[in-house]
Amino acid sequence: MRPRIPWLVATLAWTLIPPAAAQGGADLLHGRHASPFVSVEGHGFRLDGRAFHYAGWNTYYLMQYAAEPALRVHVDEVLDEAAELGLSVLRTWAFNDGAAQWNALQVAPGVYQEYVFRGLDYVIDQARQRNLKVLLGLVNNWDDFGGMNQYVDWSATATTHDEFYTDARCRQWYMDHGAAVVARVNTFSGLAYKHDPTILGWDLANEARCDSDVSGATLQAWTATMAAHLKAVDPLHLVTTGSEGFYGPAHAGQNPFGWMANQGVDFIQNHLVAQVDFAVVHTWPDSWAMGLGATLQWLSDHESDAAVLIGKPVVFEEFGKLEPMVIRDFYFQAIYDQIYSNASSGGAAAGSHFWQLLHDDYAPYDDGFGVFYPAHASTTAIIATEAARIHALP
């Protein structure tokens, strides 16, 4: 890994800056100035005054487990394994909505369970102690962990999933949730989330779709409003969409399948929003019935469009492959080679997150996409090699 400012010195220096000065000085701390916050310059990331490329991973459930002190050993295991592999950015959830959820964070609009928030505090602080960054999602398109349908169920004026984007109550509750999370003061570090450089940034939603408006206008308007809101309450961290990266009507031909253009998602327009700092893409060869050639073309198209049409970095924040291991390894190696080739030649590819690193006790619940360390030795060797070489890029 490239040398960085000693973490304790950087963190202590930051805590001495009053919040008002921190917000007013955001511009000075980004760009080419040395900063412990990840920032964007052109179509690349910067950290501590240098270019920053990374290999990362997903483990979505860590807050739920960390909410119970007896289960925190599972969080520690995943973070230790990630650090040993040379990974540097965790993507995980900062939501769990609805009283029916196990260890729900938000049991009703604006009503939080403190012990679960302390679980998220623990995850972020343990990441900080290992010099890891964290990318946090704020709501799910899917019903897992409550999701947008939970907001719709809470509202007396909404009935369908896609009304999450237009219903006044749902919109306000979502904005309130974002504000509550960024204002949270970590009970372990004493840092407000909005002042904590451990956090790389925020996903507005995990895989937002709005197929009732295939033009993309509804999701585009929601993205613009919510990105602006999040930047207003937290100007120091990056914001992105959490999108799968489907192309809208204007570029529908770049989708490998026609249904992708009918999800209300527009990769280019969504990421052109001024307050969206970088682009993201998901890649699911099994679920989308894409062969390796189509998968690599999907990556290449998004790399090119991020650089040329959007002018921002692109992160491949979800990709996974079902076993058997030999096929998974073949895909992982090819995907990493594609990302590294683009990044090393000055392209927009800035980072990646495979799906997903699981602690050993999670094996009975694995859906076939889980990566276990050290059990899956061939896959984790590929991951570690990618982490080392992409982190070493100047």
Buried (B, 14 or more C-beta within 10 A) or exposed (E): EEEBBEBEEBBEEBBEBEEEEBBEBBEEBBEEEEBBBBBBEEBBBBBBBEBBBBBBBBBBBBBBBBBBEEBBEBBBBBBBBBBEBBBBBBBBBBBBBBEEBEBBBBBEBEEBBEEBBBBBBBBBBBBBBBEBBBBBBBBBBEEEBBBBBBBBEBBEEBEEBBBBBBBEBBBEBBBBBBBBBBEBBBEBBEBBBBBBBBBBBBBBBBBBBBEBBBEBBBBBBBBBBBBBBBBEBBBBBBBBBBBBBBBBEEBBEBBBEEEBBBBBBBBBBBBBBEBBBBBBBBBBBBEBEBEBEBBBBBBBBBBBBBBEBBBBBBBBBBBBBBBEBEBBBBBBBBBBEBBBEBBBEEBBBBBBBBBBBBBEEBEEEEEEBBBBBEEBEEBBEBBBBBBEBBBEBE
